[in-house]
Amino acid sequence: MATHKDNGVIVRKTLKEDLPEVIGMIQELADFEKMPDGPQLTVDDLIRDGGFDEQRAAVGGTPTPVFHSFVLEAPADPDECLANQERLTSMRSDDPANARPLTRKLIGYAICYYSYSTWQGKSLALEDIYVRPAYRGNGYGELFFRALAKHAQDTHCSRMDFHVLNWNPATKFYQRMGAVDLTETESWHFYRVQKDAIGRLNA
């Protein structure tokens, strides 16, 4: 996937070299959602669960991704190009040829995975979609959301599912994109069994 906008902003698949910055944006989203202690993932977790583990693939264990990830990328300012040079120097890349160009920067990310509906079949569950605050209000969120919808269509998904905090102003945006609030229209409630509760069930 590479969805372009006139000013050079694109949506593309996440590379292994992007993951440290993706972790940073996950924390930014958690801070925005007033859950700063929520994220417990590491870059190694994303490498393993996202199918980025080339060493495992090299010994015959094909990585099966648990999630799919995309990034929103924009042209970098001159000062940011210098910072990117320092970043590239400090990072060890398994495949420098695929590293992000120094003239580009990440301004958002999305993580999604496939789920299954016994009513409608394959669906795309959108875990996160995030655009950094400085780049909001420029149409990039819509560019990103439409690219994810295209991915859903291309992979034969019947729908996209996601949940949103009730105070999040993005609810109006999602409604404009055609999303329906199932809690309001069908009285569905979102439940979760946490790790400690799973442990008690198996004690």
MARGU-124366 format. One line per 4 residues: number of its first residue (from 1); their letters; for each residue x, y negated, z of C-alpha. Coordinates in pm, 1 decimal, m for minus. Last residue first. Layout:
N
NUM) A) X:Y:Z ~ ...
***
This chain:
203
203) ANLR) m604.2:2212.4:3853.2 ~ m710.4:2177.6:3489.0 ~ m994.5:1932.1:3541.2 ~ m780.7:1746.6:3794.5
199) GIAD) m504.7:1700.9:3536.0 ~ m748.7:1564.3:3280.7 ~ m862.9:1317.0:3546.3 ~ m501.9:1207.4:3600.6
195) KQVR) m455.1:1155.0:3224.9 ~ m768.1:941.1:3181.0 ~ m1105.2:1063.8:3054.7 ~ m1257.2:784.8:2840.0
191) YFHW) m1609.1:674.0:2754.1 ~ m1738.9:419.5:2498.7 ~ m2111.7:356.2:2527.8 ~ m2360.2:380.4:2238.3
187) SETE) m2677.8:173.5:2278.2 ~ m2770.3:193.9:1906.0 ~ m2785.6:m173.4:1798.6 ~ m2598.9:m346.9:2081.5
183) TLDV) m2341.8:m82.7:2166.5 ~ m2320.2:m7.1:1793.4 ~ m2202.7:m360.9:1707.7 ~ m2207.9:m359.2:1325.2
179) AGMR) m1906.8:m460.4:1112.3 ~ m1966.2:m630.6:775.6 ~ m1652.6:m844.2:749.2 ~ m1849.8:m1141.8:883.0
175) QYFK) m1934.0:m930.3:1187.4 ~ m1563.4:m861.4:1231.7 ~ m1484.7:m1234.1:1218.0 ~ m1755.3:m1317.0:1470.9
171) TAPN) m1614.5:m1052.6:1706.5 ~ m1270.8:m1215.4:1671.6 ~ m1366.0:m1453.7:1955.5 ~ m1283.7:m1172.5:2202.7
167) WNLV) m1511.9:m1199.4:2505.1 ~ m1685.6:m863.9:2447.7 ~ m1357.7:m675.3:2404.3 ~ m1353.9:m502.9:2065.5
163) HFDM) m1383.7:m137.9:1962.0 ~ m1302.4:22.5:1629.3 ~ m1454.7:253.9:1367.8 ~ m1414.9:244.6:989.8
159) RSCH) m1654.7:446.1:770.6 ~ m1696.6:723.4:512.5 ~ m1324.9:778.2:470.6 ~ m1208.1:912.9:134.6
155) TDQA) m836.7:824.1:169.6 ~ m858.5:548.9:m94.0 ~ m1166.0:398.5:74.0 ~ m1002.9:384.9:416.3
151) HKAL) m684.6:239.0:266.0 ~ m896.3:m24.2:88.2 ~ m1065.3:m106.2:420.0 ~ m720.0:m143.3:574.0
147) ARFF) m622.6:m385.3:296.9 ~ m947.7:m578.3:350.9 ~ m865.7:m612.9:720.3 ~ m514.5:m740.9:649.8
143) LEGY) m622.0:m1000.1:392.3 ~ m904.7:m1105.0:625.4 ~ m660.0:m1150.2:911.9 ~ m423.9:m1340.3:681.7
139) GNGR) m689.3:m1596.8:589.3 ~ m489.5:m1890.2:722.8 ~ m661.4:m1931.9:1060.0 ~ m407.2:m1721.4:1245.0
135) YAPR) m36.4:m1739.4:1167.8 ~ 93.2:m1899.6:1488.8 ~ m118.9:m1659.6:1695.7 ~ 46.6:m1339.3:1566.1
131) VYID) m194.8:m1121.3:1371.8 ~ m308.5:m796.6:1531.5 ~ m511.2:m493.0:1426.3 ~ m511.7:m209.7:1675.5
127) ELAL) m678.5:131.4:1717.3 ~ m867.9:140.3:1388.7 ~ m1036.5:479.1:1359.7 ~ m1075.6:577.1:995.0
123) SKGQ) m1354.8:825.2:923.7 ~ m1384.6:1170.7:770.2 ~ m1730.4:1328.3:771.5 ~ m2060.7:1139.7:787.0
119) WTSY) m2280.1:1312.6:1044.8 ~ m2032.4:1549.8:1210.6 ~ m1796.6:1252.7:1225.6 ~ m1424.5:1307.5:1209.0
115) SYYC) m1127.4:1098.4:1312.2 ~ m833.1:965.3:1115.2 ~ m575.9:732.5:1265.2 ~ m503.4:360.6:1281.0
111) IAYG) m231.5:118.4:1387.2 ~ m215.5:m236.9:1253.1 ~ 61.0:m495.7:1261.7 ~ 113.4:m869.1:1234.9
107) ILKR) 354.5:m1151.0:1151.9 ~ 661.9:m951.7:1048.3 ~ 940.5:m1149.5:883.0 ~ 1106.9:m1152.2:538.6
103) TLPR) 1421.1:m1325.2:405.7 ~ 1652.6:m1078.0:576.4 ~ 1500.8:m799.3:367.0 ~ 1336.2:m520.6:572.0
99) ANAP) 1549.1:m207.8:580.9 ~ 1495.1:51.9:307.6 ~ 1849.9:35.3:170.3 ~ 1980.2:40.3:528.3
95) DDSR) 1860.8:400.6:566.7 ~ 1945.1:543.5:906.1 ~ 1955.9:188.9:1041.9 ~ 2169.9:94.3:1339.8
91) MSTL) 2051.1:m238.5:1474.6 ~ 2277.8:m518.1:1603.2 ~ 2385.8:m639.1:1258.0 ~ 2027.8:m625.7:1129.6
87) REQN) 1906.4:m838.0:1420.2 ~ 2184.6:m1092.8:1374.1 ~ 2094.9:m1125.4:1006.7 ~ 1727.6:m1153.1:1103.6
83) ALCE) 1809.2:m1444.0:1333.6 ~ 1984.2:m1618.1:1043.8 ~ 1682.4:m1558.0:817.6 ~ 1461.1:m1695.1:1096.0
79) DPDA) 1642.8:m2026.9:1082.4 ~ 1585.1:m2042.2:704.9 ~ 1209.7:m1966.6:739.2 ~ 1098.4:m1610.6:671.6
75) PAEL) 858.5:m1504.0:394.1 ~ 563.7:m1304.5:529.0 ~ 487.1:m946.4:631.0 ~ 171.0:m792.2:773.3
71) VFSH) 250.7:m442.8:893.2 ~ 85.7:m104.2:852.8 ~ 76.9:204.5:1072.6 ~ m66.4:553.2:1045.5
67) FVPT) m122.0:773.9:1348.5 ~ m65.2:1132.5:1463.1 ~ 192.8:1176.0:1189.0 ~ 295.7:1532.4:1105.9
63) PTGG) 674.2:1545.9:1096.5 ~ 791.3:1836.1:878.2 ~ 1007.5:2061.7:1091.9 ~ 1263.0:2210.0:853.3
59) VAAR) 1587.5:2092.2:1006.9 ~ 1592.5:1768.2:806.1 ~ 1232.4:1684.4:903.2 ~ 1328.0:1681.3:1270.2
55) QEDF) 1618.6:1450.9:1191.6 ~ 1390.5:1223.5:987.3 ~ 1162.8:1149.0:1284.8 ~ 931.1:877.6:1144.4
51) GGDR) 615.1:1092.2:1164.3 ~ 415.1:831.6:1357.4 ~ 402.1:1031.1:1679.9 ~ 776.2:1093.6:1709.2
47) ILDD) 901.0:752.9:1594.3 ~ 623.3:576.6:1787.3 ~ 716.4:761.7:2106.5 ~ 1084.9:684.3:2048.6
43) VTLQ) 999.3:313.6:2018.6 ~ 847.0:338.2:2365.4 ~ 483.6:344.5:2471.7 ~ 350.2:242.7:2812.1
39) PGDP) 131.6:m49.8:2703.8 ~ m127.4:m151.3:2968.0 ~ 71.7:m361.3:3214.0 ~ m5.8:m689.6:3035.3
35) MKEF) m381.5:m619.5:3015.2 ~ m524.2:m970.0:2968.9 ~ m627.6:m891.7:2607.6 ~ m379.7:m1153.6:2485.5
31) DALE) m105.2:m993.2:2697.1 ~ m193.4:m653.2:2551.1 ~ m172.9:m799.5:2199.9 ~ 171.6:m945.1:2272.0
27) QIMG) 281.5:m608.3:2413.8 ~ 175.9:m431.9:2093.0 ~ 360.4:m708.0:1905.9 ~ 685.9:m619.6:2082.4
23) IVEP) 637.0:m249.8:2008.8 ~ 586.4:m342.8:1641.6 ~ 914.8:m535.3:1657.3 ~ 1102.4:m225.7:1774.6
19) LDEK) 912.9:m19.6:1511.9 ~ 1003.4:m219.1:1199.5 ~ 1320.3:m21.6:1120.2 ~ 1113.4:299.2:1106.3
15) LTKR) 911.5:142.3:825.4 ~ 546.8:34.6:850.0 ~ 334.7:57.6:536.6 ~ 271.3:m269.8:357.5
11) VIVG) 47.8:m575.5:376.3 ~ 187.4:m881.3:199.1 ~ 229.1:m1256.1:251.2 ~ 410.1:m1416.5:m43.9
7) NDKH) 217.9:m1743.3:m67.8 ~ m19.3:m1609.0:m336.1 ~ m131.9:m1308.4:m132.1 ~ m19.1:m951.1:m193.4
3) TAM) m148.6:m610.0:m85.9 ~ 126.3:m348.5:m83.3 ~ 0.0:0.0:0.0
***
